[in-house]
Amino acid sequence: MSQVISSRVDTHRKIAFLDATAGVLAKHMPAISAAIGLVVLWQLVVWFFKVPAFMAPSPIDVAHAFEQNAGILWTNTLPTLLEAVLGFFFGNLVAILLAIWFVHSSTAEKAFYPIAVFIKAIPIIALAPILVLIFGNGLAPKIIIAGLICFFPTLVNMVQGLKSASPAMLDLMRVLSASNSEILWKVRLPSSMPFLFAALKIAATSSVMGAIVAEWIGSSFGLGAVIIEATYNFRSPLLYATVVIAAALAVVLFFIVSIVEARMIRWKPTGSH
Amino acid sequence: MLGAAKLMPSVPRTEPAATAVSIRNLSVRFGDRSNEFTALSDVSVEIPEGAFVTMLGPSGCGKSTLLRCVADLVHISDGSISVFGRSPREAREGRDFAFVFQDATLLPWRTVLDNVRLPLEVGKHAQSGDHADPHELLAMVGLKGRENALPHELSGGMRQRVAIARALITRPRILLMDEPFGALDEITRDRLNEELLRVWQETGTTILFVTHSIPEAAFLGQNVLMLQAHPGRVKEFMKVELPFPRSLAVRDTVEFIRVTAHLRGLLEECL
């Protein structure tokens, strides 16, 4: 009897799971069919116009490249992922700490904000060789560039987020004789979270871009190096495969940040009701 | 509701009342010398302990500023304020008063219960043991069962009830309220007015209540402090001759209408 019940529960669970999957599929059906349609169109264009593979490989060629270069792609994805993740971590950490300092000292803000803007204004592609000269050809310059790319949007958003606490909220904390650190931990930091995550989502994708751009400058490993090598050797299918992996990496990081955001922020800002 | 009486230090009303807030020759000026603005000029008033005083006046008369001076949120230019014989700053640090703002100012990421408990977590006196039970307070303001709700799940009136419960958690001797029901609809406002009177009678807390509504000022106040503008100064400190306990029905009596008519007349003189 109990077996019957448990198997029934199991079936219910399976059905619920299938329902959920079907629901997700149904929700994203337009996006999925559009993507499949574009890939098919690409294949047809390559076939119809007899485009040579080095100029623009067909999706089938790219799939073959994945299969043939699985080893190369895998060993070069790992360092790029590591650089992007470390750059993401340190770039955002420095930005958050700096933002906290700016909010507590307007002198610091006046002194260093313009410098931050100036650093942001330097094209990353121009900065990469300088950092390679200073830090050599290892992981360090790539992590720094990935970090620099993350740094600025997070700094701007975090400063705004920390200042987003309403004057009434700060009055309340003053009436309660709260200290500056209590105001920071209980009011400013929590109210900055939506702003922070908006920046972290940008940083998640751009950190991968930063790592790859850094690898273009005389690197012997990483997806950036594979891109350069595949381009110079006309190995276009491999080039495309690398691009697909780089994009997938950025999308995965973006989703991880989105999931963390959904778990952390369950409240709605006061203005939104 | 009867249980609430033991929540607060109730003030025996038979004794001659001591002074809760004493304001002497208070002036407040904003801005620098070239562009100075006098918000309050030579204001003197004594608020007895346990009183319910409503503050009324045309906009720009400085009634909110006066309240914020008592709460040590605004710098005093001249004169003095004493709260139970102490400076506003000492009174603030000693948690003599609590403040209720026009906006509920709840922390949106905290549950109702955690919002009510906030005053116990911050400030120098966070650890001192003497405080009310948050569950009992929420029951008193009619929010039993909503302890774990988030502020955005509540209506405006409910959020303001949470703010009142939060203000009462430290058993303040004075409750400073700055147009707390100003943003609410009239029905909610009426109910909260009645409930506030009930809370006042159960707790014996001194209440200073800023409003821009004449009926609200007359219905709630034992006394009405009328201010006039440019510069903000006292027009009249008058007693409202209506018996307690008051219910909403009192507003339909001739006596009540006489009070509001008098207040309206004073307000027009201010313009």
Boltz contact constraints between the chains, C-beta under 6 A:
constraints:
  - contact:
      token1: [A, 168]
      token2: [B, 101]
      max_distance: 6.0
  - contact:
      token1: [A, 168]
      token2: [B, 103]
      max_distance: 6.0
  - contact:
      token1: [A, 168]
      token2: [B, 105]
      max_distance: 6.0
  - contact:
      token1: [A, 169]
      token2: [B, 105]
      max_distance: 6.0
  - contact:
      token1: [A, 171]
      token2: [B, 73]
      max_distance: 6.0
  - contact:
      token1: [A, 172]
      token2: [B, 105]
      max_distance: 6.0
  - contact:
      token1: [A, 175]
      token2: [B, 71]
      max_distance: 6.0
  - contact:
      token1: [A, 175]
      token2: [B, 99]
      max_distance: 6.0
  - contact:
      token1: [A, 176]
      token2: [B, 119]
      max_distance: 6.0
  - contact:
      token1: [A, 176]
      token2: [B, 122]
      max_distance: 6.0
  - contact:
      token1: [A, 176]
      token2: [B, 123]
      max_distance: 6.0
  - contact:
      token1: [A, 177]
      token2: [B, 92]
      max_distance: 6.0
  - contact:
      token1: [A, 177]
      token2: [B, 93]
      max_distance: 6.0
  - contact:
      token1: [A, 177]
      token2: [B, 123]
      max_distance: 6.0
  - contact:
      token1: [A, 177]
      token2: [B, 124]
      max_distance: 6.0
  - contact:
      token1: [A, 178]
      token2: [B, 122]
      max_distance: 6.0
  - contact:
      token1: [A, 178]
      token2: [B, 123]
      max_distance: 6.0
  - contact:
      token1: [A, 182]
      token2: [B, 122]
      max_distance: 6.0
  - contact:
      token1: [A, 190]
      token2: [B, 109]
      max_distance: 6.0
  - contact:
      token1: [A, 267]
      token2: [B, 108]
      max_distance: 6.0
  - contact:
      token1: [A, 267]
      token2: [B, 109]
      max_distance: 6.0
  - contact:
      token1: [A, 267]
      token2: [B, 150]
      max_distance: 6.0
  - contact:
      token1: [A, 268]
      token2: [B, 152]
      max_distance: 6.0
  - contact:
      token1: [A, 270]
      token2: [B, 108]
      max_distance: 6.0
  - contact:
      token1: [A, 273]
      token2: [B, 152]
      max_distance: 6.0
